Amino acid sequence: MVAHVRLGTAIAFPPKPHLDHIGMPPDVVALRVEGLAPAAIRLVWRKQESSRATARFVHYATTAHAAAA
């Protein structure tokens, strides 16, 4: 996500803990934005993906989402 911001092809609204975890490159600016409603996010991957790591991540993410609902 930050790579796309650095390339100028995207803006992002990541949660602060995410930014704390990845660290901010010196050429990227992060400002606090208040008043945004919670948003639905989408998990996206290549249709022909065969990585076991991707499969584990998708399984974990969808299981966590279902448990939180």
C-alpha positions in Angstrom: 0.0 0.0 0.0 2.7 2.5 1.0 4.6 1.5 -2.2 1.6 2.7 -4.3 1.4 5.9 -2.3 5.2 6.5 -2.9 4.6 5.9 -6.7 1.8 8.5 -6.7 -0.8 5.9 -7.8 -2.8 5.8 -4.6 -3.8 7.4 -1.3 -4.6 5.3 1.7 -6.4 5.4 5.0 -4.5 2.8 7.1 -5.1 2.5 10.8 -2.3 4.0 13.0 -1.1 0.7 14.4 -0.4 -0.4 10.8 1.8 2.7 10.2 3.5 2.1 13.5 4.3 -1.4 12.4 5.6 -0.7 8.9 7.3 2.6 9.6 7.0 5.6 7.4 9.4 6.3 4.6 10.7 9.8 4.7 9.0 10.8 1.5 5.5 9.8 2.7 3.3 12.1 4.8 0.7 10.7 7.2 -2.0 13.0 8.7 -4.6 12.1 11.3 -8.1 12.1 9.7 -11.1 12.2 12.0 -14.8 11.6 11.4 -14.5 8.7 8.9 -17.0 6.0 9.3 -15.7 2.4 9.5 -15.3 1.0 6.0 -15.6 -2.4 4.5 -12.3 -3.7 3.1 -11.7 -6.3 0.5 -9.2 -9.1 0.5 -7.8 -9.4 -3.0 -5.3 -11.8 -4.6 -4.4 -13.2 -8.0 -7.0 -15.8 -9.3 -4.2 -18.2 -10.2 -2.3 -17.8 -6.9 -1.0 -21.1 -5.6 1.1 -19.9 -2.6 0.4 -21.9 0.6 1.2 -18.7 2.5 -1.5 -16.8 0.6 -4.0 -19.6 1.2 -3.2 -19.6 5.0 -3.6 -15.8 5.1 -6.9 -15.9 3.3 -8.1 -18.7 5.6 -7.0 -16.7 8.7 -8.5 -13.4 7.5 -11.9 -14.9 6.6 -12.0 -16.9 9.8 -11.2 -13.9 11.9 -13.8 -11.8 10.0 -16.5 -14.5 10.6 -15.7 -14.7 14.3 -15.9 -10.9 14.7 -19.3 -10.7 13.0 
